Amino acid sequence: MRGCVSLNSVDFFEKYIKKGKILRVGLIVLLWLATFSTAHAGDGDTTIVQVFGNNGIHFGDQSVFANDSVTVLANGRVIERTLVLPTFENPVRITAEVEIIPDDNGNTCSADPWDRGGNVTLHLPFHYPIELIKYITGYGGHTTHEEDVSALASVLQGEKSIQVFIDTWTSPAWKVNLKLIYVEDVNYVNPAWVAPVYYEQWLMREDVTNTAPATTLDVPAGLDSFNIAYFTSGHSLVGSGGDEFITKANVIYVNETEVFRQSPWRSNCTSFASVNPCGNYPPSRSGWCPGDGVHPNLVDVSSNISVGEQVIRHSVENIRAEHGYWRVSSYLAGWDSGEQIAPQSISLDPMEGTDIFTNQQVALRVRLRDSNGNWVHNGNATVRLQSDSAGVTFRDSQGIWSNPMDVDVSNGEILVWMQADVSSPEVNVWATDAAGSLTTSDTLSFSVILNYAITASAVADFECNSTSEAAEHAIDGTTATKWCANDALPHWLTITFPDSTPINYIVIKHAGTTTAPSGDPGANDHSGMNTTNFLIQHRVDGAWETLFDVVGNPGTAEGDITEHGLAEAVTIKDLRLYITDPGEDNAARIYEIEVYNLPNPPLSIDDNRWELPIAEQFQLKQNYPNPFNGETIIEMSVPQAGDMVATVVNSLGQIVARLHNGSIASGDYSLRWDGRDGNNVAVASGVYYLNIRYTDNYGRFTSKTIVMNYLK
């Protein structure tokens, strides 16, 4: 069978290496010891292994980033470390935690501003890699991801090689911290046996048949309980029309019996806005959102696996040729405990940390877990979300905001959203089973960073309309047209707080096409209504003292939201926005003012920008001639000024040449490519992809790709 291999087969190595995958085989020559502390006196002892510490991942000369203990591979996009992991006599719970940090030296968005697929993998000689964590970076955002990898305890010990991969094409790009946390737990039951099943970073249409990709495993005797852990995420070759934006059925067969079918989908990627500071937040996607982690599906295959050779086959149905590919991996774990996998408890996990802003929508993942703490994919329950704070509300993807809120959990998991419109600095939330048969989740405590303006009152010297454009509307946090100063004269708005308040961070939302949401009375306003010059002041001994003097706030979409941070907090009672130049249309409009006292100012916060449809006016034509053997021409139409990156990519996803990188004016253009790479060396014959990433001056993002055939 094509793709059906034994893990001990020489054919496996030939096929795997020919496809350009990264696989470590043979003897490990060098050995580096991780720094970790251990104690084995009793249950609950913890060992932390720091695998990587602030190590760089870039696209460039990989030798620059290597050191005595870390090897750099794949032109800098993979870091690897071989080390000795601790061993335990007692059962152990293991958590893998990875932190991805933009390598921008403190200059926001100067490193890699895109969303990049990545993962953490454990590499075993003569086997497929085992994926520990799968994630997608934010658009230049700082993210953290963790995964319970306790099922891998039997292989996460002794001398092992671990890699971190980020599919970046820039330099500098990212820094990585990775640690493994081992906690002894006598009540836990680790699998007695684990085997990698499959790993593929580029699962294309031609790789999926009725018999492939498949792996044959030799299952030992003495096991009576089995789980397949399966990671999957869709990816695109053609931008907004690619398969990552179209749900696909992922199917697993054991001995040609279907045991799993799911169409992965993220329904609200805007909930990850706070970890995407460098770009618009894309539409829903297959398997992940920018800044998200992809957790494995755990499939109970106890009734399908027996002793001896077992064939496990994966399929992603209807991958479109030249449109997309998938990254999938899996491993099989076997227990000898005799315990069947069934829901026993509820877990409630925040997707973006536990520091939230007033009225910020944050995602919570509700999961059903078995007695070992594993996610039960086939579990169902009615779960009640609740909080002890009246200002906290929840909703699911279809519902309305309420507290408490009941949700029906199918397939063992559901994503819900929470927001806190409260004056308390801390709120608690938890989840219970409506039927009372499952253990209640742990209580989550969220620290609320308060928008003090919501509790304040406001007056102005001039208001366009006392009903819809009153001063109070600039601070109440709703999505209605706010305060307007509709002439050429200077105008002011004063905010008075109930008590003297320490502040260090102010956000002002001006007019402009990316500010007001659809249906808002100000949705048709334009960037000419942005305030040009203004002062932010506070009253000291009866006189106004300037905190910020803003000159030249751009009359463009980039000036929609201005953020103003103080090195040290000041205590105020009255705050004033004094507009000295209302902009080119003499119609300054302020949609919202937010006032905070942040823990580490200045910071960029979730500004709740509303998502715009992708600009469809951008036109990219097929190259001609195609196929070509000398030079080919690609024509395109740019609707308005913006920034554009045009790259030629080979079938492995590696950048071959950059045809444009920077600003571009509106108009019609022709790009030319002569079949040479960035070093002016002719490339090999084959299929290449021209990818265009274009962002107009309103922040709207378009990605388009065409397929080019080069004949040398």
N, C-alpha and C positions, 0 to 999 in steps of 0.2 A: 504494500500500500504506500502511495506517495505520502511522505511526511510521517509515516508510522514507524517509530524507531524505538529500539531498546536504549536505555540510558547507558548501557555498556558498549554500544555499537560504535565502531570506527566510522561508519557512514554518518553518524550523527555529527561527529567533529568536522568532517569534510563539508557537510551541508551548512553547518552553523557558521564556520569560519569563512566560507566562500561568500556568505551573505553580509559580511562586514561587521558581524556582531562582536562585542567585547567579551571574551571568555578566557578565564585563567585556567590553564591546565598544566599538568606536570608537577614537578617538585617545587616547593616554596623554599627559596634560598635564604632570603633575609627575614629576620624576625625582630619585631619591635614590641616591647612590652607597653601596654597601656598603663596609665596611672590610675589606680583604683584602690579603694579601701574595702576590706572584707572583714566580716565577723560572723562566726557560725555558732555562737553560744546557744541560740534558740530560735524559735519561730519569730518571724518579723524582721530579722536582720536584713540590712540593705547593702547592696554593692552597686556603685555607680562607675561605669566605664566611660571615660571621655574618648570617643573614637576620633573625632575631628574637633579642632578648636580654632574657629575663625580662619579656616583655610579657603583660599580663593578658587573660584571656578570662572574661567574666561574662555574666549575663543581667540587663540593666538599661539605663540610659541610655548608649548607645554613645559619645556625645561625651565622656564623662568619661575614657575610656581612650585616646583618640587622642592622637598627638603629631606632631611635625614630619615624621617619616618613616613612621609607621604609621597606616593607616586602619582604623577599626573598623566592621564591618558586622553585619547581622542582629541588631540589638539587643544587640550586644556579644559574640555567640557566634562571630564570625569576625574575625580580624585579617588585614590585607593590607599588603603592601609591594611597591612597584615599584622595581626596582633594575637595575643593569647587571651582568650576570654575565660572567666572564672568557671569552675565546676562546683556542683552542689550535690549533697547527699539527699537533701529534703526537696519536696516539690517547691517550685519557684514561679512567681509571676514576673514577667519581663515586659517592660515598656520601652519602645524606641521613640526618642524625641529628636526632631531635627528643627533647626532654626535657620531660615534663609534670609540673608541680610543684603540689601543692595550695596554694592561696592562703589559707593559714590563719594566717599570722604566727606560726608555731611552735606553734599550738594544734591538736593532732591532731584531725581530724574536725570541726573547726568550720567548714570551708569546704564543698565539695561532697562528701558522703559516698557518692555513688552511682557506678555504672559508666556512663560516657558514651561513645557512639560519636564518633569524630572522624577527621580526616585532614589531610594536607598536599597541596595541589593546585597545579599549575602552570596558569596561565590564559593562553590564547593568543587573540588577536582572531579572531573568526569561526569558532571551533572549540569543541567540548566541552572542559572542563577535563581535564587529565591528572592522575591520582592518583599521587602519589609515595610516600606512606606512608599506610596505613590502620591504625587502632588502636582499642582500647577502653581507657578509663582504668580504673584499679583503684578499688575502693570507698575513695576518699579517699587512694589510694596514689601514691607518687612512681614514675613509670615512664620508661623510655627505650626508644626504638625506632629502628631504622635499616634502610635498604633500599639495595641496590645499584641505582642508577639510571643506570648507564653507558650503557644502551641509548638514553637520552634525551639524549646528549651534543649532538646536532645542534640541540636546542631549549633546552637548559639553557645558553645563552650569549646575550650581548647583552641588550637591554632586555626585562625580563620582569616579570610580576606573580605573586607567590606568596601563597597564603592558607593559614592554619591554622584549622581548625574543630573545636569541641568542642560537642556537643549538650547543653549544660548549661542548667538552668533556675534557677540560684541565683546569688547574689552575696554576698560574693566567691566565686570558683570556682577558677580555675587560672591558672598562669603558664607561659609557653612559652619555651623556647630552641630555636632551629633553626639548623643550619648545613649547608652543602654542602662536601664535601671532594673536591677534584679532585687526582688523582695521575696524572702523565703515565706512560704505559706503552707502549713501542713494540711490545710483543708482543700487545697487545690489538687487537681489530678492532671499532670502533664501527659501528653500523648507518649506512648512508648515507642512510636516509630513515625518518622516524617520522610517524605520523598518529594523532590521537585517533580512537577508534572510538565509544565510548559512555560516558556518565556519568549516573548516576541515584541520588539519595539516598532516593527514595521510590518504589521499584518495587512497585506494588500489583497485585492480581489483575487489575483491569480494564485494566492497561497491557500485559499479556502475552497475545498472540493467536498465531495461526499465521503471522502476517506481521510481528509487531512484538514488541519494539522492534528496529528494524533501521536500519542506516546504509549508504549507498552511498559507497564510496571510489573515487577515480580513481588507480589504481596506476601509477607511471611505469615506463618501460622500463629495462633494465639491471640489474634486481635478480633474484636467483635463490634467495634464502633468506629466509624470513619467520617471524616469531614474533608471536603474540598474547599480550600480558600482560594477565591478567584477575584483578581483585580482586572478592571477593564476601563478604558476611556477612549473616546473617539477623537480623531485628529483630522486636520484638513490640509489639502494641497491647493485649494482654490478659494480661500477666504470665506466670505459670508455664504457661499453656496456649497460649501464642503460638507462632508459627512459628519463632522463634529457638531454641526447644527441640525442634524437630522437623526432622529432616534432610530436605532437599529437593534434587532433582536440578537442577543448573545445567548448561545445555546451550548450546553455541555452534555455529552453522551458518555455513558459507561457501558462498554461492550455493546455499543449501538443502541442502547436504551436511553431515551432522553430523560435526564434527571434535573435539568435546570433550564429555565428560559426567562430572560429579563431584558427589557429595553431601558437601559440606564438613561436618566434624564435629570438635569438640574433645572427646576422650574422658575427660579428667581435669582439670577446672578447679581441683580442690583443689591442684594443683601450683603455682598462682599465689597461694597463701595469703599469702606474704610481702609482696606488693604490694597487699593488700586489708585494711588495718588497721581499716576502719570498718564491716564487716558480714560476714555469713555468705558463704561462697563458693558460688555458685550451681551447679546441676547442669550437665552437659555441654551444649554449645550448638553451633549451626550457624555455624561460621566463626571463632569467637573465644571467649576467656575474658576475664573482667575482668582488666585489666593486660596483655593480650596484644596482639600486632601481627598483622595479616593480611597474609601475603606473597602476591604474585601467582602464579597458575598461568601457566607459560610453555608455550604450545601451538605446536608446530611445524606450520605450515600451508603449508610450501613447495610441497607437491604440489597444494594447493588454490587458490593465488593465481596469477593471471596478469595480464598488462598490461591496463589499461583499467578499466572500472567493475566493482567487486566488491561484493556485498551481504553484509554480516556481520550476523547476527541473534543476539540473546541471548534465552534463555528460562530462567525459574525455574519448574519445573513444580509445579502444584497449590498455589500460594499460596492460603491460605484467606481468603475475604472477611471483613473486619472482625477478622481475627486477627493479621495480620502484614504485613511488607513487607521488601524487600531493598535493600541498597545495593551496587550493582555498577558497575564501570567497566572500561574496557579501552583499549589502544592497540595499533597494529600497527607493527612494526619490520621493515625490509627491509635485507638485506646484499647487497653485490655481490662478496663474497669467494669464493663457491662452496662454502664449508664447510657441511657438514650438521651438524645438532645431534645430538650423541651423547654419552653419559656418558664423561668423561675422568678425573674426580677426585671425591673425597669431601670434603665439608665437615662440620664438627661445630661447632654453635653453641649456647652456653648461652642459655636463655630468660630467666634472671633475674640475670645477672651472674656474677662469679667469686668472690664472697665467700659462703661457705656455712657453716652451722652443723653441728656434729656431729650425725649421724643425720637431718639435714634432707633430704627428697627434693627434688631439683631436676630440671627438665626439660632435655633436650638434643635439639636438632633435627639429624637426620642427613639430608643432601641429596646427591644426585648432580648434578654440574655438568659443563658442556661445556668446550671449550677456551677459551671466552671468559669462563668463570666464571658463566654463566647456569645456573639450575636447569633440569634436563632432566625435564620432567613425566612423560614416558613411559619413563623409565629404570628398570631393574630390576637388583638385585645382592644378594648376601649379604654383609653388612657385619659385621665383628667389632669390638666395643667392648672396650677393655682399658685397664688402668691398671698402673702400676708399684708401686702400694700395695695390699697384700693386703686392707686394710680397706675398699677401694672396691668396690662392687658395682653392677650394672646390672640393669634389667628392662625389658621392653616391656609393653604394656597387658595381655597375657595370661600372661606368663611369671613365672618365679621369679627371685630375686636371684642373680646369679653374676658372676664375673670370671675370664676373659673371657666375653663373651656374643655369640652370633651372632644377627643379626636379618635377616629377608628384607625388603628395601626394594622396594616397588612404587610406581608413580606418582612415582618420584624422590625420595620423602621418607618419613621415619618419625619419630615422637616417642618417645623413650625416657627413662627416669628413672635417676638416679644418687644414691647416698647414700654418705657417708664415715663409717665408725665407726673412726676412727683417732686416734692420738695425735700424728701428724705435722702441723705447721702448713701444709703444702702438699702437694697431690697432683697428678699429671699423668695425663691421659687422652687417647686418640687412637683413630682408627677406620681399619681397613684393609679391603681387598677380599679376601674369602676366595679368589677366583679369581686374584688377583694382577694383574689387568689395569688397575685404576684406581689413580691416584696416592693415596697415603695422606694422610689429613687432617693439618692442622697439629696440634701437641700443645697442648692446653689445660691451663693451670695454674690450679688453684683454691686459694685461701687458705682454710684451714679454721679457723673460729673455734671453739675447743675448749670443750666442756662438761666442765670439770675434775671435776665431781662423779662422772662415770662412772669415773674412776680412783681415787676415794677409797673409804674404808670408813666405816661408820656404826654407831653403837650408840645405844640409847635406854633410858630408865629404865623403859619400859612398852611392851609390844607386845600387841595383841589376839590375834594368832595368829602363832606363830613361823614358819609355813610360807608363808602367803599374805599376811600383813600384817606382815612383819618390817621392821626399820629399813633393812636393805640395799636393800629393794625401793623405797625412796623416792628412790634415787639411781642406779639401774642403767639407767634409760632405757627399760625395757620397758613394755608395755601390760598390766600385771597390777595387781591391787589392791595398794596400797602400805602405808605405815605408818599405824596407827590408834591414837589415844589415846582409849579408849572409856569415860571417866568424867569427872566434873566437876572433877577435880583438875588442877593444872598439870602438864604433862609436857614433856620435852625430847628432842631428837634431836641428836646431835653427829656432825659429818662431819669426818673426819681425812684430809688430803691427803698424798700420798707425800712431797712437798717443800713448802717454803714457797712460796706461790703468790700472785701479784698478781691481785686480782679487783676488778671495779667494777659487776657486774650480776648480779642473782639473780632467778630466776623460780621461783615456787612454785605448783604446781597443786593446788588444793584439791578437795574433793568438789563434787558438783552435777551436774545432769542433762546438762550439755553437756560434761562432762569425760571420763568413762570411755567408751570405745568399746563398741559392741555386742559381746556375748560376754565382756566383761571381768567379773570377779567384782564389781566396783563399779559396773556399769552401772545398777543399780537404786537406787543411793544418790541422795540428794536434797540440795537446797541447804541444808537445816537441819543438814547435817553439815559445812558450811564452818566453818573456824576463825574466831572473831570477833576476838579480840585475841591478838597474838603479838609476840615480840621476835626480831630477827635479831642475833646477837652473835658476836664473835670473841674468842679468848683472848689477853690481853696480860699478860705476866709472871705467868702463873698465874691471873689474874682475868678474868672475862667482862666485856667492854665492848660496849655496845649500838651497833650500826650503824643499825638501823631499829626504831622503836617503832610498831607498827601497831595502831591502835585503831578498832574499828568496821568491820572487814572485812565487807561486807554478806553476810547469809545468803541470797543470791540467786545466780542464774546469773552476774551481773556480777562476783561475787567468786570465781568458779572459779579464775581465774588472776591472781595479783598479781605485778607487776614492780617491782623495786627497784633504782634506779641510783644510783651514787655519782659525785659531781663529779670525784673523783680516786681512783685505785686504791689499795687497801690490800693489804699483804702479810700473808697469814694461813697458819696451819698447821691450826688447828681452827676450825670454824664451827658455831654452834649455833642451832637453831630452838627457841625456848622458848615453848610455848603457855600463855598465862595464862587464856584463856577459850575453851573448845573449841566454843562455839556452843550454839544452843538445844536440840539433842538430846544434848549432852554426848558427842559421838561424832566428834570432829575426825578427818578423814581427809586425809592428804597423799599425792597420787598421784605426784608427782615433784618433785624439786628440781634445778634446773639452775644452774650457777655459771660465769660467763664473765668474760673481760677483753676488753671490746669496744673497737674503735678510737676510737669517738666516743660515749661514754656520756652520758646514758642513751638507749637506743634501744628501740623495740618490735621484737621478733623473731618469727620464725615459731614459734608455740607449738603447732603440730600439733593444733589443735582439730579434733575429728572432726565431719564434716558430719551434720546432722540432717535428717530429711525435712521438707519444707515443711509448715507447719501447715495441715491441711485443714479445721479446724473453723470457720475464719473464713467467714462467709456474706455474700455481696453479692447482692441481688436486683435484677431489672430495674426501672428507674425507671418510675413511672406518674404521670400519663398519658404515653404515648409513641406518636406525636409529641405535642408540647405547644407552647403559644404563650403561656403565662403563667408558671406555676410547675410544676415537677416534683419528685417526692419519691422518694428512694432509701433503701431500708431495708437494714440490715445487722446482723449479730450478731457481737459481739467476744467470743471465748472467755475471754480473760484480759487483764489490764492490759498496756499496752505503749505504743508510739508509732505514730502513724498520720499519713500525709500523703494528703489527698484533693484531686486537681486535675482541673479541666476543661481538656481539650486539644482544639485544633481539628485539622483534617485535615492541616495542615502540621507538626503536632507542637509547636505553640506553646502555652504555658500561657495560658488565658483567665482562669481564676479559681481561687482556692484556697478550698475549702470547709472544710478542717481541716488544721492543721499543728501537731502537738504530742502530748502524752501523752493517753491515753484509758483509761478504766476498762472492765472487763468489763461486758457488758450488750447490750441491743438499742437501736439508734439509728435515727433518720431524718434524712437530709441533705436540704436543700432548695436548689434552684437556680432563679433567676428569669430566666435568660437574659441576665444582665448580666456584664460583665467586672470586673476589679479596680478600674477607675475609675468603676464604676456606669453604664457606657454599654452599651446594648442591643447584643448581637452580631447578626451577619447570620444569616439562615436557613441551615440546613445541618446536617451531621453533626458531632457532638461526642462526645468520649470522656471518661468519668469513670474516672480511674485511681486505685486505692487501693494504697498501699504501707504494709504493716503489719508491725511487728516486735514480737513479744511479749517478755516479760521474761526468757525463756530464750534470746533471740537468734534465734528462728526467724522466717524472713522469708516473707511472702506478698505477691504482687502480683496484683491482679484489675482487670479493665476491663470496662465495659459501654458500649454504643453508644446515644447519645441523639439523637433527631431534633427539632430546634427549628424551628418554623414561626412566623415573625414576623407 
